[in-house]
Amino acid sequence: MTLESGAVDRIGTVLRSADPGAVWAVGGPEGMQAGSANHADEAPPFDVGALTAVLALWPVIGSLVAEKSLRLHTPLTAYGAEAGHGAVGATTAHHLLTRTGGPPDHTAALTRLAEHLGGTALAELAATRIWHPLGMTGTRFAGAALHAPLADLVRFLSHLLSPADHPVTRSWTTESLRIRTGELTPARGLLWHPAPQGVWYHGDSSCVWVSPRLHRWALLLPTRPPGPLRAAFREAAFARPATR
C-alpha cells in the first residue's frame, strides 16, 4: 500500500511537536516511500544498538532454523554444555524468543546459542549470512555498538515484506509475526511484539514496525525519550487512507 500524502503530513505534525530531530522512514517491499529530511546518503551510520536483536540475532537464528541446525522446541542442553550454559530445566530457543519480561539475559543466551551453532561471533554470522547478501555494506559493529546507515535499514525492512526467500526466509518472517504465546499476556511473536492495525514492532527507544497485511514498514530513531511518540508515529504511519 503506497503511503498517501496525508500520512506524510500527519507524521510531520507528530514529529515537529515531539522530536523534530528524529530520523524516520516509511516504505514497502520496493523501498522507502517517505522519510525525514536528515537522512542524506552521506550521513554517518546511526547507532542502532537498541535494534541489535532484530537486525542481527533474529535473522541469524532464522538462518540456523532454515538449515535445520536449530529446532526451536529442543532444549538448549541438547546442543551441548556451552549452548545450554545457564539454561533452566528444559528451556528452549522458543522460550527465549517469546520471553516477555525480566532482564535481557534471554538475548545473551540466544547469542551464545547462535555463536555455538554457527561457529563464530554474532557479528560475523550476521555479516556473512544476512547483511552482505542484502547489500547492507555499511552495517557493522564498532566495539559492542551496532551502527547502520539508513539505506541499510531500508534494505532490511523492505526485504521482510518482499517475496524474496533469502537470506531471511518467508517462513521465518511469517512464523515470527504471529502470536506464539497462546493465551498468555502480553502476547508476543518471535522477538516481535503485536501492535494495533495488524502491525508488529521491535524496540523500546529506536523502533521498527512491519505490517505484512498493509505491505508497509516504518522506522523511528528518536533523539529524545520517545514516551507517547511511538504510538502516535505508528498510528500516523499505518493509518489506512480515508474512504470517500
Secondary structure, 3 states (H helix, E strand, C coil): CCCCHHHHHHHHHHHHHHCCCCEEEEEECCEEEEECCCCCCCCCCEECHHHHHHHHHHHHHHHHHHCCCCCCCCEHHHHCCCCCCCCCCCCEHHHHHCCCCCCCHHHHHHHHHHHHHHCCCHHHHHHHHHHHHHCCCCCEEECCEEEECHHHHHHHHHHHHCCCCCCCCHHHHHHHCCCCCCCCCCCCCCCCEEEHHHEEEECCCCEEEEECCCCEEEEEECCCCCCCHHHHHHHHHHCCCCCC
